[in-house]
Amino acid sequence: MGRIFSGIQPTGNLHLGNYLGAIRNWVNMQRAHESLFCIVDLHALTTHPEPQKLQEHIREVAAAYIAAGIDPEKSYIFPQSSVPAHCELAWIFSCLTPLGWLNRMIQFKEKAGKQREQANLGLYAYPVLQAADILIYKATHVPIGEDQKQHIELARDIAGAFNRQYGQDYFELPEPIILKTSARIMSLRDGTVKMSKSDSSDYSRINFLDDTDLIAHKIRKAKTDSDPISGKPEAMEHRPEALNLLGIYATLANLTLEEVCQQFEGSTFAPFKKKLIEQILAEMDPIRKRMIDLLKDQTTIDTFLKKGSDKARSLAFHHIKEIQDIVGFLSL
Ligand code: AQP
């Protein structure tokens, strides 16, 4: 039984991509692994949230985890900021990470865009903190979406750099788990960009808290084309929005894309969208209802978060003491 670590930023608008690409898979994994599911609020600071909104979004992510089936008694659900050792280790790693490694990070280039000079140091150093998030718990496995692969490779490189610098195999290199069931969900308005919390258009995504009517409306409005569905996914490569909707259906129904294309071959998108709406509602409606119930009771959410934080802190504290000793800090 390994130990897994993963997390989501509390930046609001938690969406179907976060669910199908991450949370849904974690629910199954927690049965076989000791699991830490973090709410990475330190990372969220790179986007300068209003303090009150940040608190609200942290509780929303916690409620979403629990509503989707993460068991707060078994797995650790906690905000990153409640375990100071993440930052302590991030500093030690910062001193071992060459700038050249960070300059290669695609996500920084994408997120900073043309405003590179204005981008904050936190965004640039994000993958170093992410490496610390994982390694402070000596996590053996990290379930991630395809988009996070480069960051996990960097975490492995940093772990290797630490081991070499201090001449011991302290860190085992964490393995990324990129599941077949972990679909990359694209925007409902542009099938070439991923569904994202920060997209300015709410019609680009299905949010966890969207009600039945809104979900149906968003899917009906989702961009498609007037051609019928082909029986082969390869024949639709130039139709990214169409492929995305078929992919969402396939993931929810636990089918392959080929099977879904065959099932709907020759159909236009209007009848397909009706079926897709049914699939999404069947999965997301009960989660939304549980989430709303949980959010009415802030004390219970905070109790779960406190419990998760206590467990995470105690594990991290043990490791940071060993690490401080290895690097030569005095134990006072
Ligand atoms: N569209 C997606 N399809 C599949 N998986 C996705 N994930 C995010 N978007 C999709 C997965 O969700 C986990 C946590 O993501 P995050 O919120 O920490 O950061 P992100 O990847 O930057 O997510 P967003 O929605 O794009 O947020 P913003 O807009 O705030 O940057 C990861 O496992 C990720 O793979």
Boltz pocket constraint, residues with backbone or C-beta under 6 A from the ligand:
constraints:
  - pocket:
      binder: B
      contacts: [[A, 7], [A, 8], [A, 9], [A, 11], [A, 13], [A, 17], [A, 18], [A, 20], [A, 21], [A, 22], [A, 143], [A, 144], [A, 145], [A, 146], [A, 147], [A, 148], [A, 182], [A, 183], [A, 184], [A, 185], [A, 186], [A, 194], [A, 195], [A, 196], [A, 197], [A, 198], [A, 199]]
      max_distance: 6.0
